[in-house]
């Protein structure tokens, strides 16, 4: 730097090199692009091994207490890690050093388990079962391909943090960062009350995804201080967050196995669903809605589905279902709409499990959820912002309690206002209007926004399944075969829970304000219903659904839907070879799994 003291028009011209582009930083910037798939794969492999290793270790103990179908084992791995994360969250909140010690002990237990021959044999035996190994490979492979596609469109300056800014155009910027902020503040020992995240309090969002992140934070925090890869903690958060949201694959697998579909048909349907915008975006944008929905699917298959089939539910399974319901609610509160629908179904005399089961389930649910309520009311009150927003439609922050807000809102609304509001929400949910739009939106942007907000457009080509359901109802074929009856029951439950959602909701009528368990159920039910059509019909429908989803959400000259197109972040460049690599990896994974599951798999009974 210099001071120009010239009095005339002449001056000095200074030419320099920014520090960020010098020496080692320059080589990092150049090498990180071609090495990106390797870096993502390494982080995903290490974090995935720890995650599923811990889940299977914890579940190995619990499986002796609860007998459940094998197709639920991957979902139980998620539930086991969620329970461990809940414990780690509270220990870290009480004492940061104790939380680090417990997290390190959990990771060391996984390493020690792999080194024990007896445990290694049991692990290999369990993974050799298609209902455990295949969905686990699908989860990891889908997460890897999603990450390749997401980082295939990036700003000029490479930075792992850019993915945190996606979809600002949908008006939801930052929602994916709240679990990260809570986890990293606890890990660094930063106060949770002061300037937490914009206008949000630490008590406004449930803490469980943050707890699951905390388990591996000691490892990645240590690597971040020594590794040459910049922003390694940010990459870890994006990778593990995507792995958590890809639990939808395990949930869809479990639903289709409950419908007695073969592994080959399940792989076909998952390959159809994966390119769609609903699953793609909500897996990359790491708000915990998809993880919560997958856990709620576990509640449905443990409790509601057996009762609909007339199967008695044991006390152990009731405890497991109540625990998964509480954990799903502690991941994201939107799952309440599906849980209320399940509860109303179970109150029907034919499906009622018995008062002893209900009492035990309530004790388990309240016991798990009560500590978080205490945190909201005592440590960082009031913690009722989302409740007032979704049920009362009040976005502004005020001092009123949730009950007082609801009484005031519905008292002023009256029955006619309530009916008009429900009609408006139903129209929005059906795709009748776009609630949020920018002037620079193209036609593709508008269609993406409609798919993001509305149920029928999100289902896209799979809506053809409704025609076959309607044809089955009109034809009145009695008795219905198993391949027709199961999807119809699943779709009926999904429609019923959607109706509950619209009746209780008082905010924007968009998909993201409901339970993703209902959406997963509708996607799977419609795809399974299409299987009753002629082969060429459902293959054509699946092909066009996947192709349309990929081109709409993954391809467009200049940018994808995952990029906020604004000059503040500079021009965006695409790496087409990363997209080609993602497609090849996914197709190769499906080919290998098809070969591995060629023998017919015996379907487990509920």
Backbone torsions as a table, in degrees:
resi	resn	phi	psi	omega
1	UNK	NA	146.3	-178.9
2	UNK	-146.8	157.0	177.8
3	UNK	-103.6	123.1	-178.5
4	UNK	-86.8	112.1	-179.7
5	UNK	-103.4	11.6	-178.0
6	UNK	-68.0	139.5	-179.7
7	UNK	-89.4	-22.8	-177.4
8	UNK	-91.5	-169.7	-179.2
9	UNK	-70.6	-15.9	-178.9
10	UNK	-72.3	154.6	178.0
11	UNK	-155.6	-175.0	179.6
12	UNK	-98.2	147.6	174.8
13	UNK	-117.2	117.8	179.7
14	UNK	-102.0	129.5	178.2
15	UNK	-122.1	128.0	-178.9
16	UNK	-146.8	173.6	178.5
17	UNK	-112.8	124.4	177.5
18	UNK	-58.2	147.5	-177.2
19	UNK	-62.9	-35.9	-176.1
20	UNK	-65.4	-17.7	-177.5
21	UNK	-108.4	18.9	-176.5
22	UNK	-103.4	151.2	172.0
23	UNK	41.9	-117.8	-173.3
24	UNK	-61.9	-36.7	-179.5
25	UNK	-61.9	-36.1	178.7
26	UNK	-64.1	-44.2	179.3
27	UNK	-67.9	-35.5	175.7
28	UNK	-62.0	-44.0	-179.1
29	UNK	-62.6	-37.4	-178.4
30	UNK	-77.7	-39.3	-174.1
31	UNK	-81.3	-24.1	-176.2
32	UNK	-67.0	-26.8	-179.8
33	UNK	-69.2	-55.2	178.1
34	UNK	-69.1	-25.5	179.9
35	UNK	-90.5	2.2	-178.1
36	UNK	-56.5	-48.0	178.7
37	UNK	-58.6	-35.7	179.2
38	UNK	-68.7	-44.2	-179.9
39	UNK	-62.1	-45.2	178.4
40	UNK	-61.5	-43.9	-178.4
41	UNK	-63.9	-40.4	-179.8
42	UNK	-64.9	-46.8	179.4
43	UNK	-65.1	-42.2	179.9
44	UNK	-65.0	-41.0	-179.3
45	UNK	-65.1	-48.0	-177.9
46	UNK	-66.5	-49.1	-179.3
47	UNK	-66.5	-36.6	178.5
48	UNK	-67.3	-39.8	177.4
49	UNK	-62.8	-43.4	178.2
50	UNK	-64.6	-43.6	-176.8
51	UNK	-63.2	-56.4	-176.9
52	UNK	-72.5	-30.2	174.9
53	UNK	-63.0	-44.1	177.0
54	UNK	-65.9	-41.4	179.4
55	UNK	-62.1	-43.8	-179.7
56	UNK	-70.8	-33.5	177.2
57	UNK	-64.6	-46.6	179.6
58	UNK	-68.3	-38.3	-178.8
59	UNK	-71.4	-27.7	178.9
60	UNK	-59.5	-34.6	175.4
61	UNK	-75.9	-41.7	-175.3
62	UNK	-71.8	-27.8	-175.4
63	UNK	-66.9	-18.2	175.7
64	UNK	-72.8	-21.6	-178.0
65	UNK	-95.2	-29.1	-175.8
66	UNK	-123.7	124.1	174.6
67	UNK	-92.9	123.5	-176.9
68	UNK	-143.3	157.9	177.9
69	UNK	-60.6	148.0	-179.2
70	UNK	-60.3	-28.1	-176.5
71	UNK	-69.1	-8.5	177.5
72	UNK	-93.0	-2.8	-171.0
73	UNK	-65.3	-36.6	179.1
74	UNK	-68.9	-40.1	175.0
75	UNK	-63.2	-35.3	176.9
76	UNK	-66.9	-31.3	174.6
77	UNK	-61.6	-44.8	176.3
78	UNK	-60.8	-42.7	-179.4
79	UNK	-64.6	-39.5	-179.6
80	UNK	-65.1	-43.5	178.1
81	UNK	-67.8	-35.1	177.0
82	UNK	-63.0	-42.8	177.5
83	UNK	-63.4	-42.4	177.1
84	UNK	-63.6	-40.2	177.6
85	UNK	-63.7	-34.8	177.4
86	UNK	-63.9	-41.6	177.6
87	UNK	-66.1	-44.7	-179.8
88	UNK	-62.9	-37.7	178.7
89	UNK	-58.4	-48.7	-177.2
90	UNK	-69.7	-36.8	178.4
91	UNK	-66.5	-43.2	178.6
92	UNK	-65.5	-37.1	177.4
93	UNK	-63.1	-39.5	179.3
94	UNK	-75.0	-39.6	-178.0
95	UNK	-153.9	113.7	-179.3
96	UNK	-59.6	-47.5	178.5
97	UNK	-59.9	-39.8	178.9
98	UNK	-65.1	-37.8	177.9
99	UNK	-64.4	-40.2	177.8
100	UNK	-64.6	-40.4	179.2
101	UNK	-63.7	-44.6	-179.7
102	UNK	-65.5	-42.5	178.2
103	UNK	-61.0	-45.5	178.7
104	UNK	-63.4	-37.3	178.9
105	UNK	-64.6	-39.5	178.0
106	UNK	-63.9	-42.6	179.1
107	UNK	-68.2	-38.2	177.3
108	UNK	-66.2	-33.3	177.3
109	UNK	-63.3	-36.3	177.2
110	UNK	-65.9	-45.4	179.7
111	UNK	-62.6	-44.2	179.1
112	UNK	-63.8	-36.4	178.7
113	UNK	-64.0	-39.0	177.9
114	UNK	-66.1	-26.3	-177.6
115	UNK	-85.0	-15.0	179.1
116	UNK	-83.1	122.5	-176.1
117	UNK	-59.3	-42.0	-177.7
118	UNK	-63.6	-43.4	178.2
119	UNK	-66.6	-38.2	179.3
120	UNK	-63.3	-39.6	177.7
121	UNK	-66.0	-42.0	179.2
122	UNK	-65.8	-36.7	178.3
123	UNK	-64.9	-45.7	178.6
124	UNK	-62.9	-39.8	179.2
125	UNK	-63.2	-42.3	-179.9
126	UNK	-69.1	-41.6	-179.9
127	UNK	-69.8	-22.1	178.7
128	UNK	-70.8	-16.8	176.7
129	UNK	-74.9	129.4	-176.9
130	UNK	-57.6	-30.9	-179.0
131	UNK	-74.5	-7.5	176.0
132	UNK	-113.0	-51.3	-175.5
133	UNK	-70.4	-43.4	-175.4
134	UNK	-65.1	-51.0	178.9
135	UNK	-64.3	-29.4	178.1
136	UNK	-67.2	-43.0	176.4
137	UNK	-64.0	-39.9	178.6
138	UNK	-62.7	-40.6	179.4
139	UNK	-62.1	-49.9	-177.7
140	UNK	-66.5	-43.4	179.9
141	UNK	-65.1	-40.7	178.5
142	UNK	-65.3	-41.1	178.0
143	UNK	-61.8	-42.1	-179.0
144	UNK	-64.4	-44.7	-179.6
145	UNK	-66.6	-39.1	176.1
146	UNK	-60.2	-42.6	-179.5
147	UNK	-66.1	-38.4	176.6
148	UNK	-62.5	-43.0	178.9
149	UNK	-65.8	-39.4	-177.8
150	UNK	-67.2	-46.0	-179.4
151	UNK	-81.1	-0.2	174.4
152	UNK	-73.1	-19.7	174.9
153	UNK	-118.3	114.1	-169.5
154	UNK	-148.5	163.3	178.1
155	UNK	-74.3	173.3	-177.0
156	UNK	-60.5	-48.4	177.8
157	UNK	-83.9	117.2	-175.4
158	UNK	-69.9	132.3	-179.9
159	UNK	-158.5	128.9	-179.9
160	UNK	-63.2	-21.4	-174.3
161	UNK	-76.3	-12.9	-173.3
162	UNK	-61.5	-30.1	-176.9
163	UNK	-66.7	-16.6	178.4
164	UNK	-73.0	-14.6	-175.0
165	UNK	-101.3	11.3	-175.8
166	UNK	-69.7	153.1	173.3
167	UNK	60.8	34.8	170.1
168	UNK	-64.4	-25.0	-178.1
169	UNK	-67.9	-17.3	175.7
170	UNK	-90.0	3.8	177.6
171	UNK	74.4	23.4	-176.8
172	UNK	-125.6	24.7	-177.7
173	UNK	-61.0	133.8	175.6
174	UNK	96.1	-17.8	-179.2
175	UNK	-61.3	-31.3	179.2
176	UNK	-76.5	-13.0	-176.3
177	UNK	-92.4	-13.5	-173.6
178	UNK	-64.9	-46.1	175.2
179	UNK	-60.4	-37.3	177.8
180	UNK	-62.2	-45.1	-178.6
181	UNK	-62.8	-42.4	180.0
182	UNK	-64.3	-44.9	-178.5
183	UNK	-66.4	-46.9	-176.2
184	UNK	-69.9	-32.5	176.4
185	UNK	-66.5	-42.4	177.0
186	UNK	-64.0	-41.7	-178.1
187	UNK	-66.1	-35.2	-179.5
188	UNK	-89.1	-5.9	179.9
189	UNK	75.6	29.9	-179.5
190	UNK	-91.3	144.3	-179.4
191	UNK	-60.1	135.0	-178.1
192	UNK	-87.2	-11.1	-173.3
193	UNK	-89.5	-33.3	-172.5
194	UNK	-93.3	121.5	175.0
195	UNK	49.6	57.1	-174.7
196	UNK	-66.7	-65.1	179.9
197	UNK	-158.6	100.9	-178.9
198	UNK	55.8	-125.0	178.6
199	UNK	-94.2	2.3	-177.4
200	UNK	-83.2	146.8	171.3
201	UNK	-96.3	160.0	177.3
202	UNK	-66.3	-18.6	-179.2
203	UNK	-92.4	-1.6	-176.7
204	UNK	-77.8	-26.9	-178.8
205	UNK	-119.9	140.3	179.0
206	UNK	-59.3	155.2	-166.4
207	UNK	-100.7	2.4	-163.2
208	UNK	-71.3	-37.9	178.0
209	UNK	-64.1	-36.0	175.7
210	UNK	-62.0	-39.8	177.7
211	UNK	-64.0	-38.4	177.9
212	UNK	-66.3	-33.4	176.2
213	UNK	-69.8	-35.8	-176.6
214	UNK	-62.9	-25.8	-176.9
215	UNK	-59.3	-40.2	-177.3
216	UNK	-100.5	0.5	-177.8
217	UNK	-59.6	-38.5	178.2
218	UNK	-59.1	-39.0	179.2
219	UNK	-66.8	-52.0	-174.8
220	UNK	-74.2	-27.6	173.7
221	UNK	-65.7	-40.9	177.2
222	UNK	-67.0	-41.7	178.3
223	UNK	-66.4	-34.2	-178.7
224	UNK	-64.4	-31.9	-179.6
225	UNK	-78.7	-15.6	-176.7
226	UNK	-118.3	-19.9	-173.1
227	UNK	-77.7	152.4	176.2
228	UNK	-80.1	-14.0	179.5
229	UNK	-74.9	121.6	-178.9
230	UNK	-72.8	146.2	175.1
231	UNK	56.8	47.0	-177.4
232	UNK	-66.0	-35.3	177.5
233	UNK	-63.6	-36.0	177.4
234	UNK	-67.2	-41.0	176.9
235	UNK	-64.3	-41.7	177.9
236	UNK	-59.5	-43.7	-179.6
237	UNK	-63.2	-44.4	-179.9
238	UNK	-64.1	-42.2	-177.4
239	UNK	-68.1	-51.3	-178.7
240	UNK	-67.3	-36.8	176.4
241	UNK	-61.0	-41.5	176.4
242	UNK	-65.7	-39.3	177.1
243	UNK	-62.1	-38.2	178.2
244	UNK	-67.3	-42.3	-178.2
245	UNK	-72.0	-26.5	177.1
246	UNK	-72.8	6.5	170.1
247	UNK	-59.8	-15.9	176.1
248	UNK	-59.0	-29.6	178.6
249	UNK	-64.4	-45.8	178.3
250	UNK	-64.5	-37.9	178.9
251	UNK	-66.8	-44.7	177.8
252	UNK	-63.6	-39.5	176.8
253	UNK	-59.3	-46.7	-178.5
254	UNK	-63.8	-41.4	178.6
255	UNK	-61.9	-43.6	-177.6
256	UNK	-72.9	-31.1	174.2
257	UNK	-69.1	-34.2	174.7
258	UNK	-65.6	-25.3	175.3
259	UNK	-86.0	5.1	177.4
260	UNK	65.2	32.3	175.2
261	UNK	-82.0	148.8	178.2
262	UNK	-73.5	162.0	-179.4
263	UNK	-62.4	-35.5	-178.2
264	UNK	-67.0	-40.0	176.8
265	UNK	-68.7	-35.9	178.3
266	UNK	-64.3	-43.7	177.7
267	UNK	-61.6	-38.2	177.9
268	UNK	-62.8	-44.0	-178.1
269	UNK	-69.3	-40.9	179.4
270	UNK	-65.4	-38.3	175.5
271	UNK	-65.0	-25.5	176.2
272	UNK	-77.0	-40.7	-175.7
273	UNK	-76.6	-35.0	-171.1
274	UNK	-57.9	-41.6	-178.5
275	UNK	-72.9	-10.5	-177.2
276	UNK	-67.6	153.6	-176.8
277	UNK	-65.0	-35.1	-178.2
278	UNK	-59.3	-48.8	-177.4
279	UNK	-78.6	-37.4	-177.9
280	UNK	-65.1	-54.3	-176.5
281	UNK	-65.0	-46.4	-175.4
282	UNK	-73.5	-8.1	171.5
283	UNK	-90.8	-33.2	179.1
284	UNK	-82.7	-41.7	175.2
285	UNK	-80.6	101.0	-160.8
286	UNK	-84.9	42.0	165.3
287	UNK	-73.2	151.7	-166.6
288	UNK	-85.1	25.7	-176.6
289	UNK	-69.1	-40.6	-178.2
290	UNK	-69.9	-39.3	177.0
291	UNK	-63.1	-42.9	177.2
292	UNK	-62.4	-41.5	178.3
293	UNK	-64.2	-39.5	178.4
294	UNK	-63.8	-41.2	177.7
295	UNK	-64.5	-36.0	178.3
296	UNK	-67.8	-33.0	173.6
297	UNK	-59.9	-37.2	175.5
298	UNK	-60.2	-39.6	176.3
299	UNK	-62.3	-43.4	179.9
300	UNK	-60.4	-45.1	-176.5
301	UNK	-76.3	-24.5	178.0
302	UNK	-80.8	-33.5	-169.6
303	UNK	-122.0	-53.6	-172.0
304	UNK	-74.9	-48.0	-178.2
305	UNK	-59.8	-45.6	176.4
306	UNK	-61.4	-38.8	-179.8
307	UNK	-67.4	-36.9	176.3
308	UNK	-64.0	-34.5	179.1
309	UNK	-81.5	-2.2	179.2
310	UNK	81.7	21.2	-179.0
311	UNK	-96.7	136.7	178.6
312	UNK	-72.6	140.4	-179.4
313	UNK	-102.7	127.5	179.9
314	UNK	-75.0	164.6	178.4
315	UNK	-65.1	-37.3	178.9
316	UNK	-63.5	-40.6	179.4
317	UNK	-69.9	-32.2	176.4
318	UNK	-64.4	-41.5	177.9
319	UNK	-63.0	-44.2	179.7
320	UNK	-63.0	-41.8	179.7
321	UNK	-65.5	-42.4	179.1
322	UNK	-65.4	-38.8	178.5
323	UNK	-64.8	-42.5	179.1
324	UNK	-67.1	-34.7	176.9
325	UNK	-64.2	-43.4	179.0
326	UNK	-65.6	-41.8	179.5
327	UNK	-64.6	-41.2	178.3
328	UNK	-63.7	-37.5	178.6
329	UNK	-70.0	-30.3	177.2
330	UNK	-79.3	-11.9	174.3
331	UNK	-85.8	-47.1	176.7
332	UNK	-157.3	134.5	-176.1
333	UNK	-70.8	-16.4	180.0
334	UNK	-62.0	-19.2	179.2
335	UNK	-68.0	-10.8	-179.2
336	UNK	-59.8	-33.6	-178.5
337	UNK	-63.4	-40.8	177.3
338	UNK	-71.4	-40.1	-179.1
339	UNK	-64.5	-37.8	175.9
340	UNK	-63.9	-41.0	176.6
341	UNK	-62.1	-42.6	177.7
342	UNK	-62.3	-42.0	-179.3
343	UNK	-62.6	-40.6	178.9
344	UNK	-65.7	-36.6	176.6
345	UNK	-65.1	-42.5	-178.0
346	UNK	-70.4	-20.6	177.3
347	UNK	-74.7	-14.5	176.0
348	UNK	-64.2	131.4	-173.4
349	UNK	-52.3	-35.6	-177.8
350	UNK	-67.6	-29.4	-175.8
351	UNK	-106.3	-1.9	-174.8
352	UNK	-64.0	127.1	-176.1
353	UNK	-79.9	-12.6	-177.8
354	UNK	114.3	148.2	-174.8
355	UNK	-66.5	-34.7	179.0
356	UNK	-63.3	-41.5	177.8
357	UNK	-64.5	-42.2	-179.2
358	UNK	-64.3	-44.1	-179.8
359	UNK	-62.2	-43.6	179.6
360	UNK	-64.7	-41.7	178.5
361	UNK	-62.2	-41.3	178.6
362	UNK	-65.0	-38.8	178.8
363	UNK	-63.0	-44.4	179.8
364	UNK	-64.6	-46.2	-178.0
365	UNK	-62.3	-49.8	-178.1
366	UNK	-65.8	-38.6	179.7
367	UNK	-61.8	-36.9	179.3
368	UNK	-78.3	-34.3	-174.7
369	UNK	-87.1	-23.1	-174.9
370	UNK	-58.1	-41.8	179.0
371	UNK	-57.8	-37.2	179.6
372	UNK	-69.6	-36.4	175.9
373	UNK	-62.9	-40.0	176.5
374	UNK	-62.0	-39.6	177.1
375	UNK	-61.3	-44.0	-178.3
376	UNK	-65.0	-40.8	-173.6
377	UNK	-85.7	-28.8	-173.1
378	UNK	-104.4	-51.4	-171.8
379	UNK	-80.8	-49.3	-175.1
380	UNK	-136.6	67.1	-176.4
381	UNK	-71.3	159.2	6.0
382	UNK	-93.7	-24.8	178.1
383	UNK	71.1	23.8	-177.0
384	UNK	-118.4	19.6	-174.0
385	UNK	-64.7	-46.1	-179.0
386	UNK	-67.1	-35.8	179.0
387	UNK	-63.1	-44.3	178.9
388	UNK	-69.2	-31.8	-178.9
389	UNK	-72.5	-52.1	-173.0
390	UNK	-76.4	-39.2	-177.5
391	UNK	-91.8	-28.6	-178.5
392	UNK	-108.0	-12.2	-178.9
393	UNK	71.7	18.2	-178.3
394	UNK	-99.8	110.2	-179.1
395	UNK	-90.2	-35.2	-178.7
396	UNK	-65.7	145.3	179.8
397	UNK	-83.6	127.5	176.5
398	UNK	-142.1	-179.7	-174.6
399	UNK	-91.8	-0.2	-178.5
400	UNK	-73.0	148.9	174.0
401	UNK	-75.8	170.4	-177.4
402	UNK	-64.7	-45.9	-178.9
403	UNK	-64.3	-44.0	179.2
404	UNK	-61.5	-39.8	179.4
405	UNK	-63.8	-45.8	-179.1
406	UNK	-64.6	-40.3	178.6
407	UNK	-63.0	-44.0	-179.9
408	UNK	-64.9	-44.8	-176.2
409	UNK	-65.0	-50.2	-176.7
410	UNK	-74.5	-26.2	174.7
411	UNK	-66.9	-39.8	177.8
412	UNK	-74.8	-28.4	-175.1
413	UNK	-74.2	-44.3	-175.8
414	UNK	71.9	173.5	-176.5
415	UNK	-68.4	-41.7	-179.1
416	UNK	-65.0	-41.2	177.0
417	UNK	-65.9	-37.7	178.2
418	UNK	-64.1	-44.5	-180.0
419	UNK	-64.1	-40.6	178.5
420	UNK	-65.2	-38.7	179.1
421	UNK	-65.5	-41.7	179.2
422	UNK	-64.5	-38.4	177.5
423	UNK	-64.9	-39.9	178.4
424	UNK	-64.5	-43.5	179.2
425	UNK	-65.5	-40.1	178.2
426	UNK	-63.7	-37.8	178.7
427	UNK	-67.2	-40.5	177.4
428	UNK	-65.1	-43.5	-179.1
429	UNK	-66.0	-27.6	179.4
430	UNK	-86.2	-1.8	178.5
431	UNK	93.0	21.9	-177.7
432	UNK	-76.9	-16.6	-179.5
433	UNK	-157.6	161.4	175.9
434	UNK	-105.9	119.8	-172.1
435	UNK	-78.9	-21.3	-174.6
436	UNK	-144.0	127.1	-174.0
437	UNK	-149.8	145.6	174.5
438	UNK	-105.7	153.7	-179.1
439	UNK	-64.5	-27.9	-176.9
440	UNK	-87.7	8.9	179.4
441	UNK	-65.8	133.7	171.2
442	UNK	-88.3	-180.0	177.8
443	UNK	-63.7	-37.3	177.1
444	UNK	-65.9	-37.2	177.2
445	UNK	-60.8	-44.1	-179.6
446	UNK	-62.9	-42.4	-179.2
447	UNK	-67.8	-37.8	175.5
448	UNK	-62.2	-42.2	-179.4
449	UNK	-64.3	-38.5	177.3
450	UNK	-64.8	-42.3	177.4
451	UNK	-64.4	-37.2	179.6
452	UNK	-66.7	-31.8	-171.6
453	UNK	-97.1	-27.4	-164.7
454	UNK	-120.8	148.6	-173.1
455	UNK	-74.2	-58.7	-177.9
456	UNK	-58.5	-43.4	176.7
457	UNK	-62.0	-33.2	178.3
458	UNK	-66.3	-36.3	178.4
459	UNK	-70.2	-25.2	169.8
460	UNK	56.9	-129.1	-173.8
461	UNK	-65.5	-24.6	-179.2
462	UNK	-65.4	-11.5	175.0
463	UNK	-59.8	-17.0	174.3
464	UNK	-59.4	-24.7	178.8
465	UNK	-60.5	-30.0	178.0
466	UNK	-61.9	-33.4	179.3
467	UNK	-63.7	-40.8	179.9
468	UNK	-73.0	-32.1	173.8
469	UNK	-66.0	-44.1	178.6
470	UNK	-63.1	-41.1	177.4
471	UNK	-62.5	-37.4	178.0
472	UNK	-66.1	-40.5	-180.0
473	UNK	-67.6	-42.3	-177.9
474	UNK	-68.4	-39.7	-178.3
475	UNK	-69.2	-22.3	177.6
476	UNK	53.8	47.7	177.6
477	UNK	-74.1	125.8	-179.8
478	UNK	-130.5	131.5	-6.7
479	UNK	-82.6	155.7	176.9
480	UNK	-73.9	143.5	175.8
481	UNK	-71.7	163.9	-177.9
482	UNK	-63.2	-33.0	-178.1
483	UNK	-72.3	-15.9	177.1
484	UNK	-102.5	-37.6	-174.9
485	UNK	-67.7	-44.4	-177.3
486	UNK	-59.3	-52.9	178.3
487	UNK	-60.3	-35.4	179.4
488	UNK	-65.9	-39.9	177.2
489	UNK	-64.5	-43.0	-179.1
490	UNK	-64.2	-41.8	178.3
491	UNK	-67.1	-36.3	177.9
492	UNK	-62.8	-42.4	177.2
493	UNK	-64.1	-41.8	179.0
494	UNK	-63.0	-42.2	178.5
495	UNK	-66.2	-39.6	179.5
496	UNK	-64.0	-44.4	178.6
497	UNK	-66.4	-32.3	175.1
498	UNK	-66.0	-38.1	176.9
499	UNK	-65.2	-40.7	176.5
500	UNK	-60.9	-42.4	178.5
501	UNK	-58.5	-47.0	-178.0
502	UNK	-69.4	-31.2	179.2
503	UNK	-72.1	-35.6	-177.2
504	UNK	-88.8	-28.3	-174.6
505	UNK	-71.8	143.9	175.3
506	UNK	-136.5	12.1	175.3
507	UNK	-105.1	-157.7	179.6
508	UNK	-61.2	135.0	-179.1
509	UNK	-82.6	68.0	-179.7
510	UNK	-118.2	159.8	-177.4
511	UNK	-57.5	-40.4	-173.9
512	UNK	-66.7	-11.8	177.8
513	UNK	-96.6	11.0	178.0
514	UNK	-120.4	-163.3	179.4
515	UNK	-94.6	129.5	178.6
516	UNK	-75.2	-14.0	174.1
517	UNK	-61.7	-39.5	178.4
518	UNK	-64.2	-41.3	179.5
519	UNK	-66.0	-43.6	177.4
520	UNK	-59.1	-41.0	-179.7
521	UNK	-65.5	-39.5	178.7
522	UNK	-67.3	-43.4	178.1
523	UNK	-59.3	-49.0	-177.4
524	UNK	-67.6	-42.5	-179.2
525	UNK	-62.0	-42.5	179.5
526	UNK	-68.6	-41.2	178.3
527	UNK	-63.5	-41.3	178.4
528	UNK	-67.8	-35.0	177.6
529	UNK	-65.7	-34.4	178.9
530	UNK	-67.1	-22.3	179.8
531	UNK	-65.9	-17.8	176.4
532	UNK	-78.6	-8.8	177.1
533	UNK	-80.0	169.0	173.7
534	UNK	-56.3	152.5	-173.6
535	UNK	-57.1	-43.1	-177.3
536	UNK	-67.4	-27.0	-179.7
537	UNK	-71.2	-52.5	-176.2
538	UNK	-72.7	-29.9	175.4
539	UNK	-66.7	-40.4	177.6
540	UNK	-65.1	-43.3	179.6
541	UNK	-62.9	-44.4	178.9
542	UNK	-63.0	-41.5	-178.5
543	UNK	-63.5	-46.8	-177.6
544	UNK	-71.4	-31.9	176.5
545	UNK	-64.0	-47.4	-179.9
546	UNK	-65.7	-43.0	-178.1
547	UNK	-65.3	-43.2	-179.6
548	UNK	-65.9	-41.8	178.7
549	UNK	-62.7	-41.9	-178.2
550	UNK	-67.5	-44.1	-178.3
551	UNK	-71.9	-32.5	-178.8
552	UNK	-74.2	-39.8	-173.8
553	UNK	-105.9	-13.6	-175.6
554	UNK	-116.3	-18.1	-174.9
555	UNK	-131.8	133.9	167.7
556	UNK	-173.1	136.6	179.5
557	UNK	-58.2	124.0	175.4
558	UNK	105.8	-46.8	-178.3
559	UNK	-165.4	164.9	174.2
560	UNK	-111.0	176.0	-179.8
561	UNK	-67.2	-15.3	-179.1
562	UNK	-85.1	4.5	-177.3
563	UNK	-116.9	130.0	173.7
564	UNK	-80.8	110.0	-173.7
565	UNK	-85.1	90.7	179.3
566	UNK	-146.7	144.4	-172.1
567	UNK	-67.6	-16.3	179.6
568	UNK	-59.0	-34.8	-179.4
569	UNK	-97.8	7.1	174.2
570	UNK	78.4	176.4	179.5
571	UNK	-68.3	143.3	179.4
572	UNK	-101.0	139.9	179.4
573	UNK	-115.9	153.7	-178.6
574	UNK	-114.6	148.4	173.2
575	UNK	-113.3	91.8	-176.5
576	UNK	-59.4	-30.2	-177.9
577	UNK	-67.5	-26.9	175.3
578	UNK	-68.4	-37.7	176.4
579	UNK	-67.3	-41.5	176.8
580	UNK	-62.3	-41.8	178.9
581	UNK	-62.7	-42.0	179.3
582	UNK	-61.6	-43.5	179.7
583	UNK	-64.7	-44.1	-179.8
584	UNK	-64.0	-41.7	178.9
585	UNK	-62.0	-43.7	-177.7
586	UNK	-67.9	-44.0	178.8
587	UNK	-64.6	-40.0	177.2
588	UNK	-63.3	-40.6	177.8
589	UNK	-63.0	-44.0	178.9
590	UNK	-64.0	-39.0	179.5
591	UNK	-63.1	-45.7	179.9
592	UNK	-65.5	-38.4	179.2
593	UNK	-69.6	-35.2	176.1
594	UNK	-63.4	-40.3	176.9
595	UNK	-67.2	-38.6	-177.9
596	UNK	-70.9	-27.7	-177.4
597	UNK	-105.4	21.2	-178.8
598	UNK	-60.8	-43.4	175.0
599	UNK	-64.0	145.1	-178.4
600	UNK	-67.0	134.5	-178.8
601	UNK	-95.8	131.1	178.1
602	UNK	-71.0	125.4	-178.0
603	UNK	-77.7	127.9	178.8
604	UNK	-74.2	141.9	177.7
605	UNK	-81.7	149.3	178.8
606	UNK	-70.5	NA	NA
